[in-house]
Amino acid sequence: MNAQITPQFLRLEDAIAYSGIRRSTLFLLLKKKSIKSHAVGTIRLIDRESLDGFIRSQPQGPIARGGNKRKQEVAK
């Protein structure tokens, strides 16, 4: 029997791969306590259910692709 185990907590790199959220955005969400995490020694473990809940709470719709405003101004 090959039962797949879904972890309750994810390391940072695993949370990035799992969610598709950029590293800098994930750090910001952790700092703002929008996503729960736990420190175990020097490792930060991110609560997968909290991450899923945050993603589900975001409005659905087309993704705004404005890009970096500064780069757009320089290009003009």
URHU-V498974 format. One record per residue. N is the residue number from 1. RES is the residue in one letter. PHI is phi in radians with two decimals (none if undefined). OMEGA is omega in radians with two decimals (* if undefined). NEAR is the number of other C-alpha atoms within 10 Angstrom. Layout:
N/RES/PHI/OMEGA/NEAR, N/RES/PHI/OMEGA/NEAR
//
This chain:
1/M/none/3.14/3, 2/N/-1.92/3.11/4, 3/A/-1.40/3.13/5, 4/Q/-1.57/-3.14/6, 5/I/-1.69/3.07/6, 6/T/-1.76/-3.09/8, 7/P/-1.22/3.09/9, 8/Q/-1.38/-3.11/11, 9/F/-2.16/-3.12/19, 10/L/-2.13/2.97/19, 11/R/-1.20/-3.05/14, 12/L/-0.93/-3.11/17, 13/E/-1.10/3.10/10, 14/D/-1.20/3.11/13, 15/A/-1.13/3.09/20, 16/I/-1.12/-3.14/16, 17/A/-1.14/-3.10/12, 18/Y/-1.16/-2.99/13, 19/S/-1.69/-3.04/13, 20/G/1.43/3.12/10, 21/I/-1.39/-3.14/13, 22/R/-1.14/-3.11/13, 23/R/-0.96/-3.10/14, 24/S/-1.12/3.12/10, 25/T/-1.19/3.12/11, 26/L/-1.10/3.08/20, 27/F/-1.06/3.13/14, 28/L/-1.11/3.12/13, 29/L/-1.11/3.08/15, 30/L/-1.18/3.14/14, 31/K/-1.11/3.14/11, 32/K/-1.40/-3.11/10, 33/K/1.06/3.04/10, 34/S/-1.35/3.12/14, 35/I/-2.28/-3.14/21, 36/K/-1.37/3.06/18, 37/S/-2.62/-3.13/19, 38/H/-2.38/3.07/11, 39/A/-1.63/3.05/9, 40/V/-2.16/-3.02/8, 41/G/1.12/3.13/6, 42/T/-1.72/-3.10/6, 43/I/-1.77/3.06/10, 44/R/-1.74/3.12/14, 45/L/-1.87/-3.07/18, 46/I/-1.74/3.14/22, 47/D/-1.21/-3.07/19, 48/R/-1.10/3.14/21, 49/E/-1.13/3.09/14, 50/S/-1.14/3.10/16, 51/L/-1.11/3.09/22, 52/D/-1.06/3.14/13, 53/G/-1.09/3.11/13, 54/F/-1.09/-3.13/14, 55/I/-1.09/3.13/14, 56/R/-1.13/-3.10/10, 57/S/-1.36/-3.11/9, 58/Q/-1.38/-3.14/8, 59/P/-1.09/3.11/7, 60/Q/-1.61/3.11/8, 61/G/2.56/-3.13/6, 62/P/-1.12/3.12/6, 63/I/-1.44/3.08/6, 64/A/-1.27/-3.11/6, 65/R/-1.99/-3.12/6, 66/G/-1.32/-3.12/7, 67/G/1.25/-3.13/8, 68/N/-1.41/-3.07/8, 69/K/-1.07/-3.13/9, 70/R/-1.10/3.12/8, 71/K/-1.10/3.12/9, 72/Q/-1.14/3.14/10, 73/E/-1.16/-3.14/8, 74/V/-1.15/-3.10/7, 75/A/-1.24/-3.09/7, 76/K/-1.27/*/5
//
